[in-house]
Amino acid sequence: MSLDIVVMQAFNGLSLFTVLALMALGLAIVFGLMGVINMAHGELMAMGAYTTYLTAVIFERFMPGLLGIYLLVAIVLAFAVTFLFGLALERSFIRFLYNRPLDTMLATWGLSLILQQTFRSLFGPREVGVPSPQWLSGAWQPSPGLSIPLSRLFIIGLTVLVGLALYALLYRTRWGLRIRAVTQNRAMSGAVGIDTARVDAMTFAIGSGLAGIAGSALTMLASTGPVTGQQYIVDTFIVVVFGGVESLLGTFSAAFMIAQMQSWLEFTMTGSMAKATILLCVIVALYFRPAGLFALKVRR
């Protein structure tokens, strides 16, 4: 196997890692803090992708001269739209299902079906794509036989930036201190004056916003359809559980390992066999580490 093939497969795994990491970060903080199994998280990613698509359409029709910056605007809008939707969803729906995991899972699964049909009604059943900005067209060629698309390099940089921003939020701000306190001991946090209901609402909204950013990044890799979110939700849950629910480092590490495994296994076998092999490896790992690779000690 040539060095170029090795580097390309590793980079393909890195590209998949970016989407899984962005998706899993939002799901991890919601699942870790609130214990909510949000089966509609994939549809929030699709919402961010469709927001990016609408932004591209608006720029093409009304501001063609500014088309080069539409993606930057779309990322911000994708976060804002899914953040506000997540905040409204938590206030009007999710908050009444706390401590009822089965009900929450079934209710959010029903919500995912409603959102899928909404996307199908608004945008049609066919997948849609977005134009690549001119400054992201082309590829970087470190060697004559190797071409790395600039758009994928941009997404990797975006993922690193989002990860650093989330780390700063959780470990360098008073709001992050509240989130970590509620995660570790909800009863004691409430006793010392932390508004746990507000922390829950804002955390769910931030997790939804991260899914929106993941959807915006996804448009640079693939087209968007009504069921796009369902193609990633299972892998995202595997990443969260495998890495450790409350661990930011675990989420990144698990996303990287699973993405690389999928890239290399799909190179040597079929896609379905690759996913089955990954699932088997995760099951074996969780047998020895039931709380995940980097689980934190918390009090419930």
Short mmCIF file of the C-alpha atoms (twelve columns), coordinates in Angstrom:
data_MODEL
# 
_entry.id   MODEL 
# 
loop_
_atom_site.group_PDB 
_atom_site.id 
_atom_site.type_symbol 
_atom_site.label_atom_id 
_atom_site.label_alt_id 
_atom_site.label_comp_id 
_atom_site.label_asym_id 
_atom_site.label_seq_id 
_atom_site.Cartn_x 
_atom_site.Cartn_y 
_atom_site.Cartn_z 
_atom_site.pdbx_PDB_model_num 
ATOM 1   C CA . MET A 1   0.000   0.000  0.000  1 
ATOM 2   C CA . SER A 2   1.480   3.360  -1.033 1 
ATOM 3   C CA . LEU A 3   2.017   6.234  1.371  1 
ATOM 4   C CA . ASP A 4   -0.460  8.393  -0.569 1 
ATOM 5   C CA . ILE A 5   -3.246  5.850  -0.022 1 
ATOM 6   C CA . VAL A 6   -2.441  5.647  3.683  1 
ATOM 7   C CA . VAL A 7   -2.536  9.435  4.044  1 
ATOM 8   C CA . MET A 8   -5.766  9.718  2.024  1 
ATOM 9   C CA . GLN A 9   -7.570  7.086  4.076  1 
ATOM 10  C CA . ALA A 10  -6.421  8.712  7.291  1 
ATOM 11  C CA . PHE A 11  -7.681  12.062 5.995  1 
ATOM 12  C CA . ASN A 12  -11.049 10.533 5.017  1 
ATOM 13  C CA . GLY A 13  -11.358 9.292  8.583  1 
ATOM 14  C CA . LEU A 14  -10.452 12.766 9.819  1 
ATOM 15  C CA . SER A 15  -13.225 14.264 7.659  1 
ATOM 16  C CA . LEU A 16  -15.797 11.875 9.160  1 
ATOM 17  C CA . PHE A 17  -14.398 12.661 12.614 1 
ATOM 18  C CA . THR A 18  -15.278 16.338 12.219 1 
ATOM 19  C CA . VAL A 19  -18.999 15.651 11.686 1 
ATOM 20  C CA . LEU A 20  -19.171 12.995 14.409 1 
ATOM 21  C CA . ALA A 21  -17.329 15.224 16.876 1 
ATOM 22  C CA . LEU A 22  -19.541 18.254 16.251 1 
ATOM 23  C CA . MET A 23  -22.667 16.109 16.561 1 
ATOM 24  C CA . ALA A 24  -21.443 14.224 19.618 1 
ATOM 25  C CA . LEU A 25  -20.304 17.324 21.517 1 
ATOM 26  C CA . GLY A 26  -23.834 18.693 21.604 1 
ATOM 27  C CA . LEU A 27  -25.344 15.333 22.463 1 
ATOM 28  C CA . ALA A 28  -22.739 14.631 25.150 1 
ATOM 29  C CA . ILE A 29  -23.347 17.782 27.177 1 
ATOM 30  C CA . VAL A 30  -27.138 17.320 26.981 1 
ATOM 31  C CA . PHE A 31  -27.021 13.612 27.828 1 
ATOM 32  C CA . GLY A 32  -24.403 14.120 30.536 1 
ATOM 33  C CA . LEU A 33  -26.155 17.031 32.248 1 
ATOM 34  C CA . MET A 34  -29.821 16.173 31.818 1 
ATOM 35  C CA . GLY A 35  -29.882 12.462 31.046 1 
ATOM 36  C CA . VAL A 36  -32.037 13.230 27.993 1 
ATOM 37  C CA . ILE A 37  -31.846 10.778 25.092 1 
ATOM 38  C CA . ASN A 38  -32.672 13.122 22.230 1 
ATOM 39  C CA . MET A 39  -33.530 11.018 19.198 1 
ATOM 40  C CA . ALA A 40  -34.245 14.229 17.238 1 
ATOM 41  C CA . HIS A 41  -30.638 15.413 17.499 1 
ATOM 42  C CA . GLY A 42  -29.983 14.283 13.926 1 
ATOM 43  C CA . GLU A 43  -32.879 16.396 12.670 1 
ATOM 44  C CA . LEU A 44  -31.337 19.413 14.410 1 
ATOM 45  C CA . MET A 45  -28.237 18.746 12.326 1 
ATOM 46  C CA . ALA A 46  -30.422 18.592 9.203  1 
ATOM 47  C CA . MET A 47  -32.012 21.895 10.271 1 
ATOM 48  C CA . GLY A 48  -28.572 23.478 10.342 1 
ATOM 49  C CA . ALA A 49  -27.817 22.013 6.913  1 
ATOM 50  C CA . TYR A 50  -31.063 23.371 5.437  1 
ATOM 51  C CA . THR A 51  -30.352 26.762 7.027  1 
ATOM 52  C CA . THR A 52  -27.025 26.751 5.178  1 
ATOM 53  C CA . TYR A 53  -28.831 25.821 1.955  1 
ATOM 54  C CA . LEU A 54  -31.348 28.674 2.351  1 
ATOM 55  C CA . THR A 55  -28.539 31.116 3.102  1 
ATOM 56  C CA . ALA A 56  -26.764 30.044 -0.104 1 
ATOM 57  C CA . VAL A 57  -29.987 30.502 -2.128 1 
ATOM 58  C CA . ILE A 58  -30.545 34.004 -0.695 1 
ATOM 59  C CA . PHE A 59  -26.965 35.060 -1.417 1 
ATOM 60  C CA . GLU A 60  -27.150 33.649 -4.975 1 
ATOM 61  C CA . ARG A 61  -30.362 35.500 -5.778 1 
ATOM 62  C CA . PHE A 62  -29.952 38.815 -3.963 1 
ATOM 63  C CA . MET A 63  -26.234 39.214 -3.140 1 
ATOM 64  C CA . PRO A 64  -24.230 37.286 -5.752 1 
ATOM 65  C CA . GLY A 65  -21.254 39.556 -5.232 1 
ATOM 66  C CA . LEU A 66  -20.986 38.428 -1.615 1 
ATOM 67  C CA . LEU A 67  -21.363 34.724 -2.328 1 
ATOM 68  C CA . GLY A 68  -17.825 34.128 -1.143 1 
ATOM 69  C CA . ILE A 69  -18.761 34.837 2.481  1 
ATOM 70  C CA . TYR A 70  -22.126 33.068 2.580  1 
ATOM 71  C CA . LEU A 71  -20.697 30.016 4.351  1 
ATOM 72  C CA . LEU A 72  -19.390 32.060 7.270  1 
ATOM 73  C CA . VAL A 73  -22.785 33.742 7.620  1 
ATOM 74  C CA . ALA A 74  -24.547 30.377 7.266  1 
ATOM 75  C CA . ILE A 75  -22.537 28.800 10.113 1 
ATOM 76  C CA . VAL A 76  -23.573 31.607 12.460 1 
ATOM 77  C CA . LEU A 77  -27.208 31.413 11.306 1 
ATOM 78  C CA . ALA A 78  -27.249 27.599 11.617 1 
ATOM 79  C CA . PHE A 79  -26.102 27.886 15.224 1 
ATOM 80  C CA . ALA A 80  -28.600 30.668 15.981 1 
ATOM 81  C CA . VAL A 81  -31.598 28.901 14.412 1 
ATOM 82  C CA . THR A 82  -30.964 25.547 16.092 1 
ATOM 83  C CA . PHE A 83  -30.044 27.257 19.388 1 
ATOM 84  C CA . LEU A 84  -33.384 29.101 19.490 1 
ATOM 85  C CA . PHE A 85  -35.288 26.009 18.359 1 
ATOM 86  C CA . GLY A 86  -33.588 23.938 21.060 1 
ATOM 87  C CA . LEU A 87  -34.362 26.555 23.706 1 
ATOM 88  C CA . ALA A 88  -38.038 26.630 22.706 1 
ATOM 89  C CA . LEU A 89  -38.116 22.829 22.545 1 
ATOM 90  C CA . GLU A 90  -36.720 22.453 26.049 1 
ATOM 91  C CA . ARG A 91  -39.066 25.052 27.537 1 
ATOM 92  C CA . SER A 92  -42.209 23.724 25.882 1 
ATOM 93  C CA . PHE A 93  -41.563 19.989 25.617 1 
ATOM 94  C CA . ILE A 94  -38.421 18.382 27.031 1 
ATOM 95  C CA . ARG A 95  -38.631 19.849 30.528 1 
ATOM 96  C CA . PHE A 96  -41.847 17.914 31.220 1 
ATOM 97  C CA . LEU A 97  -40.160 14.595 30.485 1 
ATOM 98  C CA . TYR A 98  -37.186 14.721 32.861 1 
ATOM 99  C CA . ASN A 99  -36.525 11.509 34.817 1 
ATOM 100 C CA . ARG A 100 -38.624 9.600  32.270 1 
ATOM 101 C CA . PRO A 101 -35.969 8.271  29.861 1 
ATOM 102 C CA . LEU A 102 -38.223 5.911  27.914 1 
ATOM 103 C CA . ASP A 103 -40.900 8.578  27.450 1 
ATOM 104 C CA . THR A 104 -38.248 11.101 26.400 1 
ATOM 105 C CA . MET A 105 -36.756 8.725  23.861 1 
ATOM 106 C CA . LEU A 106 -40.132 7.876  22.319 1 
ATOM 107 C CA . ALA A 107 -41.294 11.499 22.315 1 
ATOM 108 C CA . THR A 108 -38.132 12.808 20.649 1 
ATOM 109 C CA . TRP A 109 -38.254 9.954  18.144 1 
ATOM 110 C CA . GLY A 110 -41.780 11.071 17.249 1 
ATOM 111 C CA . LEU A 111 -40.498 14.640 16.989 1 
ATOM 112 C CA . SER A 112 -37.771 13.469 14.601 1 
ATOM 113 C CA . LEU A 113 -40.416 11.938 12.323 1 
ATOM 114 C CA . ILE A 114 -42.411 15.181 12.386 1 
ATOM 115 C CA . LEU A 115 -39.314 17.208 11.502 1 
ATOM 116 C CA . GLN A 116 -38.432 14.817 8.686  1 
ATOM 117 C CA . GLN A 117 -41.882 15.253 7.168  1 
ATOM 118 C CA . THR A 118 -41.626 19.018 7.637  1 
ATOM 119 C CA . PHE A 119 -38.333 19.075 5.739  1 
ATOM 120 C CA . ARG A 120 -39.866 16.886 3.036  1 
ATOM 121 C CA . SER A 121 -42.842 19.244 2.679  1 
ATOM 122 C CA . LEU A 122 -40.736 22.420 2.607  1 
ATOM 123 C CA . PHE A 123 -37.764 21.322 0.520  1 
ATOM 124 C CA . GLY A 124 -39.012 18.228 -1.295 1 
ATOM 125 C CA . PRO A 125 -37.867 14.616 -1.040 1 
ATOM 126 C CA . ARG A 126 -34.746 15.118 -3.142 1 
ATOM 127 C CA . GLU A 127 -31.419 15.983 -1.609 1 
ATOM 128 C CA . VAL A 128 -30.112 19.512 -2.059 1 
ATOM 129 C CA . GLY A 129 -26.571 20.825 -2.234 1 
ATOM 130 C CA . VAL A 130 -24.791 24.117 -1.718 1 
ATOM 131 C CA . PRO A 131 -22.097 25.773 -3.856 1 
ATOM 132 C CA . SER A 132 -18.571 25.749 -2.551 1 
ATOM 133 C CA . PRO A 133 -17.129 29.256 -2.023 1 
ATOM 134 C CA . GLN A 134 -14.361 30.100 -4.456 1 
ATOM 135 C CA . TRP A 135 -11.772 30.314 -1.692 1 
ATOM 136 C CA . LEU A 136 -12.601 26.714 -0.716 1 
ATOM 137 C CA . SER A 137 -12.463 25.354 -4.257 1 
ATOM 138 C CA . GLY A 138 -9.577  23.227 -5.316 1 
ATOM 139 C CA . ALA A 139 -7.222  21.135 -3.253 1 
ATOM 140 C CA . TRP A 140 -3.896  21.225 -1.491 1 
ATOM 141 C CA . GLN A 141 -1.364  18.885 -3.097 1 
ATOM 142 C CA . PRO A 142 1.423   17.978 -0.676 1 
ATOM 143 C CA . SER A 143 2.647   15.397 -3.213 1 
ATOM 144 C CA . PRO A 144 1.938   14.655 -6.916 1 
ATOM 145 C CA . GLY A 145 -0.368  11.720 -6.112 1 
ATOM 146 C CA . LEU A 146 -2.200  13.248 -3.156 1 
ATOM 147 C CA . SER A 147 -4.926  15.931 -3.228 1 
ATOM 148 C CA . ILE A 148 -6.631  17.171 -0.063 1 
ATOM 149 C CA . PRO A 149 -9.772  19.305 -0.641 1 
ATOM 150 C CA . LEU A 150 -9.584  22.758 0.916  1 
ATOM 151 C CA . SER A 151 -13.197 22.472 2.072  1 
ATOM 152 C CA . ARG A 152 -12.332 19.511 4.274  1 
ATOM 153 C CA . LEU A 153 -9.353  21.350 5.736  1 
ATOM 154 C CA . PHE A 154 -11.733 24.207 6.568  1 
ATOM 155 C CA . ILE A 155 -14.130 21.832 8.356  1 
ATOM 156 C CA . ILE A 156 -11.280 20.364 10.392 1 
ATOM 157 C CA . GLY A 157 -10.276 23.875 11.435 1 
ATOM 158 C CA . LEU A 158 -13.903 24.680 12.281 1 
ATOM 159 C CA . THR A 159 -14.135 21.584 14.480 1 
ATOM 160 C CA . VAL A 160 -10.972 22.519 16.369 1 
ATOM 161 C CA . LEU A 161 -12.276 26.070 16.849 1 
ATOM 162 C CA . VAL A 162 -15.653 24.857 18.131 1 
ATOM 163 C CA . GLY A 163 -13.975 22.387 20.475 1 
ATOM 164 C CA . LEU A 164 -11.743 25.112 21.931 1 
ATOM 165 C CA . ALA A 165 -14.711 27.472 22.307 1 
ATOM 166 C CA . LEU A 166 -16.710 24.799 24.127 1 
ATOM 167 C CA . TYR A 167 -13.736 24.041 26.382 1 
ATOM 168 C CA . ALA A 168 -13.423 27.749 27.206 1 
ATOM 169 C CA . LEU A 169 -17.146 27.933 27.956 1 
ATOM 170 C CA . LEU A 170 -17.120 24.920 30.266 1 
ATOM 171 C CA . TYR A 171 -13.828 25.540 32.078 1 
ATOM 172 C CA . ARG A 172 -13.175 29.279 31.868 1 
ATOM 173 C CA . THR A 173 -16.565 30.920 32.535 1 
ATOM 174 C CA . ARG A 174 -18.984 31.123 35.460 1 
ATOM 175 C CA . TRP A 175 -21.689 29.612 33.270 1 
ATOM 176 C CA . GLY A 176 -19.490 26.632 32.567 1 
ATOM 177 C CA . LEU A 177 -18.885 26.290 36.294 1 
ATOM 178 C CA . ARG A 178 -22.641 26.099 36.826 1 
ATOM 179 C CA . ILE A 179 -22.998 23.453 34.109 1 
ATOM 180 C CA . ARG A 180 -20.244 21.308 35.640 1 
ATOM 181 C CA . ALA A 181 -21.682 21.750 39.124 1 
ATOM 182 C CA . VAL A 182 -25.156 20.618 38.048 1 
ATOM 183 C CA . THR A 183 -23.633 17.680 36.165 1 
ATOM 184 C CA . GLN A 184 -21.733 16.509 39.236 1 
ATOM 185 C CA . ASN A 185 -24.421 17.082 41.867 1 
ATOM 186 C CA . ARG A 186 -27.781 18.561 40.853 1 
ATOM 187 C CA . ALA A 187 -29.308 18.614 44.345 1 
ATOM 188 C CA . MET A 188 -26.367 20.389 45.950 1 
ATOM 189 C CA . SER A 189 -26.161 22.864 43.059 1 
ATOM 190 C CA . GLY A 190 -29.780 23.806 43.574 1 
ATOM 191 C CA . ALA A 191 -29.209 24.108 47.333 1 
ATOM 192 C CA . VAL A 192 -26.443 26.701 46.857 1 
ATOM 193 C CA . GLY A 193 -28.609 28.873 44.627 1 
ATOM 194 C CA . ILE A 194 -27.907 27.703 41.060 1 
ATOM 195 C CA . ASP A 195 -31.021 27.872 38.862 1 
ATOM 196 C CA . THR A 196 -30.818 24.305 37.577 1 
ATOM 197 C CA . ALA A 197 -33.862 24.724 35.302 1 
ATOM 198 C CA . ARG A 198 -32.201 27.644 33.517 1 
ATOM 199 C CA . VAL A 199 -28.926 25.727 33.248 1 
ATOM 200 C CA . ASP A 200 -30.822 22.814 31.677 1 
ATOM 201 C CA . ALA A 201 -32.539 25.069 29.147 1 
ATOM 202 C CA . MET A 202 -29.365 26.876 28.074 1 
ATOM 203 C CA . THR A 203 -27.346 23.656 27.924 1 
ATOM 204 C CA . PHE A 204 -29.947 21.975 25.723 1 
ATOM 205 C CA . ALA A 205 -29.962 25.055 23.484 1 
ATOM 206 C CA . ILE A 206 -26.152 25.043 23.201 1 
ATOM 207 C CA . GLY A 207 -26.188 21.333 22.368 1 
ATOM 208 C CA . SER A 208 -28.786 22.002 19.676 1 
ATOM 209 C CA . GLY A 209 -26.688 24.854 18.311 1 
ATOM 210 C CA . LEU A 210 -23.650 22.575 18.028 1 
ATOM 211 C CA . ALA A 211 -25.773 20.152 15.999 1 
ATOM 212 C CA . GLY A 212 -26.646 23.058 13.705 1 
ATOM 213 C CA . ILE A 213 -22.958 23.808 13.160 1 
ATOM 214 C CA . ALA A 214 -22.414 20.120 12.360 1 
ATOM 215 C CA . GLY A 215 -25.161 20.332 9.749  1 
ATOM 216 C CA . SER A 216 -23.591 23.411 8.198  1 
ATOM 217 C CA . ALA A 217 -20.240 21.598 8.008  1 
ATOM 218 C CA . LEU A 218 -21.922 18.541 6.510  1 
ATOM 219 C CA . THR A 219 -23.066 20.533 3.476  1 
ATOM 220 C CA . MET A 220 -19.399 20.806 2.451  1 
ATOM 221 C CA . LEU A 221 -19.081 17.015 2.443  1 
ATOM 222 C CA . ALA A 222 -22.439 15.732 1.187  1 
ATOM 223 C CA . SER A 223 -25.891 16.762 0.040  1 
ATOM 224 C CA . THR A 224 -28.788 17.241 2.468  1 
ATOM 225 C CA . GLY A 225 -32.106 15.375 2.507  1 
ATOM 226 C CA . PRO A 226 -35.037 14.929 4.905  1 
ATOM 227 C CA . VAL A 227 -33.481 11.809 6.479  1 
ATOM 228 C CA . THR A 228 -29.881 13.029 6.549  1 
ATOM 229 C CA . GLY A 229 -29.867 13.256 10.326 1 
ATOM 230 C CA . GLN A 230 -30.837 9.623  10.801 1 
ATOM 231 C CA . GLN A 231 -27.703 8.540  8.945  1 
ATOM 232 C CA . TYR A 232 -25.532 9.927  11.732 1 
ATOM 233 C CA . ILE A 233 -27.588 9.684  14.931 1 
ATOM 234 C CA . VAL A 234 -26.691 6.052  15.736 1 
ATOM 235 C CA . ASP A 235 -22.963 6.662  15.198 1 
ATOM 236 C CA . THR A 236 -23.235 9.775  17.358 1 
ATOM 237 C CA . PHE A 237 -24.795 7.887  20.259 1 
ATOM 238 C CA . ILE A 238 -22.071 5.241  19.954 1 
ATOM 239 C CA . VAL A 239 -19.424 7.975  20.169 1 
ATOM 240 C CA . VAL A 240 -21.008 9.512  23.275 1 
ATOM 241 C CA . VAL A 241 -21.393 6.222  25.143 1 
ATOM 242 C CA . PHE A 242 -18.011 4.877  24.047 1 
ATOM 243 C CA . GLY A 243 -16.112 8.011  25.049 1 
ATOM 244 C CA . GLY A 244 -17.853 8.598  28.375 1 
ATOM 245 C CA . VAL A 245 -20.995 10.672 28.737 1 
ATOM 246 C CA . GLU A 246 -19.563 13.574 30.768 1 
ATOM 247 C CA . SER A 247 -16.100 13.693 29.174 1 
ATOM 248 C CA . LEU A 248 -15.199 16.242 26.504 1 
ATOM 249 C CA . LEU A 249 -11.865 14.513 25.897 1 
ATOM 250 C CA . GLY A 250 -13.630 11.155 25.675 1 
ATOM 251 C CA . THR A 251 -16.053 12.462 23.059 1 
ATOM 252 C CA . PHE A 252 -13.236 13.735 20.835 1 
ATOM 253 C CA . SER A 253 -11.175 10.572 21.311 1 
ATOM 254 C CA . ALA A 254 -14.082 8.224  20.599 1 
ATOM 255 C CA . ALA A 255 -15.131 10.231 17.529 1 
ATOM 256 C CA . PHE A 256 -11.576 10.077 16.174 1 
ATOM 257 C CA . MET A 257 -11.184 6.327  16.800 1 
ATOM 258 C CA . ILE A 258 -14.558 5.366  15.339 1 
ATOM 259 C CA . ALA A 259 -14.095 7.612  12.296 1 
ATOM 260 C CA . GLN A 260 -10.665 6.160  11.558 1 
ATOM 261 C CA . MET A 261 -11.913 2.616  12.057 1 
ATOM 262 C CA . GLN A 262 -14.811 3.197  9.687  1 
ATOM 263 C CA . SER A 263 -12.557 4.748  7.043  1 
ATOM 264 C CA . TRP A 264 -10.084 1.857  7.071  1 
ATOM 265 C CA . LEU A 265 -12.655 -0.921 7.422  1 
ATOM 266 C CA . GLU A 266 -14.730 0.430  4.529  1 
ATOM 267 C CA . PHE A 267 -11.519 0.400  2.470  1 
ATOM 268 C CA . THR A 268 -11.130 -3.343 3.064  1 
ATOM 269 C CA . MET A 269 -14.762 -4.546 3.340  1 
ATOM 270 C CA . THR A 270 -18.355 -3.449 2.694  1 
ATOM 271 C CA . GLY A 271 -19.905 -0.521 4.529  1 
ATOM 272 C CA . SER A 272 -22.394 -2.672 6.455  1 
ATOM 273 C CA . MET A 273 -19.675 -5.078 7.586  1 
ATOM 274 C CA . ALA A 274 -17.526 -2.129 8.654  1 
ATOM 275 C CA . LYS A 275 -20.305 -0.748 10.865 1 
ATOM 276 C CA . ALA A 276 -21.001 -4.211 12.323 1 
ATOM 277 C CA . THR A 277 -17.305 -4.660 13.139 1 
ATOM 278 C CA . ILE A 278 -17.122 -1.250 14.813 1 
ATOM 279 C CA . LEU A 279 -20.220 -2.004 16.877 1 
ATOM 280 C CA . LEU A 280 -18.728 -5.318 17.984 1 
ATOM 281 C CA . CYS A 281 -15.494 -3.600 19.052 1 
ATOM 282 C CA . VAL A 282 -17.456 -0.973 21.007 1 
ATOM 283 C CA . ILE A 283 -19.497 -3.680 22.771 1 
ATOM 284 C CA . VAL A 284 -16.318 -5.504 23.808 1 
ATOM 285 C CA . ALA A 285 -14.739 -2.246 25.042 1 
ATOM 286 C CA . LEU A 286 -17.856 -1.320 27.045 1 
ATOM 287 C CA . TYR A 287 -17.859 -4.777 28.631 1 
ATOM 288 C CA . PHE A 288 -14.563 -3.884 30.295 1 
ATOM 289 C CA . ARG A 289 -15.292 -0.137 30.642 1 
ATOM 290 C CA . PRO A 290 -19.084 0.166  31.118 1 
ATOM 291 C CA . ALA A 291 -18.936 3.912  31.809 1 
ATOM 292 C CA . GLY A 292 -16.861 4.645  28.691 1 
ATOM 293 C CA . LEU A 293 -13.196 5.234  28.024 1 
ATOM 294 C CA . PHE A 294 -12.888 8.549  29.865 1 
ATOM 295 C CA . ALA A 295 -15.802 8.484  32.320 1 
ATOM 296 C CA . LEU A 296 -15.885 11.102 35.062 1 
ATOM 297 C CA . LYS A 297 -16.882 10.406 38.636 1 
ATOM 298 C CA . VAL A 298 -20.123 12.236 39.371 1 
ATOM 299 C CA . ARG A 299 -22.762 12.132 42.071 1 
ATOM 300 C CA . ARG A 300 -26.387 11.659 41.116 1 
# 
